């Protein structure tokens, strides 16, 4: 069976929860800080989400310029569909890192999405994800509620991968009887023991696969002291080659889907929001100039949206390259002046209580990344 690029992208959409202290000794000793990664598949346009106040934008995007934006700074405006993000900004719990990207300059969704999850330079060269390796470095493992498990979360240590169904689970007595039939200490016995100790809330199906429904599940679990501390959302639909639109176009609709997830998380995390960090991840940005179909083609530089109580302050972080032709990557894309992996490494360092350099060594092969931990996050 052949699956084309658009069918592949449209098929993605899930939630993964992992890192409960019920399944990990180190997690039980740490102050609980939650890390939420929201993957935006298709290539999120940073110039649409966080639009520079530059007259060049009117020249290159006359039909898809975003009107009615919300002011962030004297240099940047926010897309009006990002209402919750703007509220977080006003409260000081949202920030943006602009003109950044993973180190991938090609334009393939398949290659780009593999690299955004593995953190590597060569597509399909790694079997683990940067978040999975970061969990290894922090000695965190646990229960992954997902089917299938995202590549982003795969590490060298085994995660208990599990997805709830409508089937009625056996009683605790039945599970114990099954467990005792295996040799004590064997893999099967340990697996049954782990199943027996899962929280009841993780043993049943919740809602459907709508992003906001999954966000409610995630918030309820992340808010618990004995709940998971890592959540990964997988959203799609950002590949807007046509009808991208401005305020109310397709890209704005997808940004609003992200914003709804953020809204549900914020409303349901309660006090745990103060100790949560929510970051976006995408494979690349989009070209600066609109195309003939009132959309944009695959590009390079984009933006990372950051929210949660662990954000240090409302600020646009950027070594801004400019939008003149001579400043663009290959003469057509917003350039990326900061390796996005620096931000993700810093986020893991802050949330997992691990030194940045140690995390960099184990999650990103000790590459030349910039330590932005204290600049971006409350640690």
Secondary structure, 3 states (H helix, E strand, C coil): CCCCHHHHHHCCCEEEEECCCCCCHHHHHCCCCEEEEEEECCCCCHHHHEEECCCHHHHHCCCCCCCCCEECCCCEEECCCCHHHHHHHHHCCEEEEEEEECCCCCCCHHHHHHHHHHCCCCCCCCCCCHHHHHHHHCCCCCEEECCCCCHHHCCCCCCEEECCCCCCCCCHHHHHHHHHCCCCCCHHHHHHHHHHCCCHHHCCCCCCCCHHHHHHHHHHHHHCCCCCCEEEEEECCCCCCCCCCCCCCHHHHHHHHHHHHHHHHHHHHHHHHHHEEEEEECCCCEECCCCCCCCCCECCCEEEEEECCCECCCCEECCCCCCCHHHCECCCECCCCEEHHHHHHHHHHHHHCCCHHHHHHHHCCCCCCCCCHHHHECC
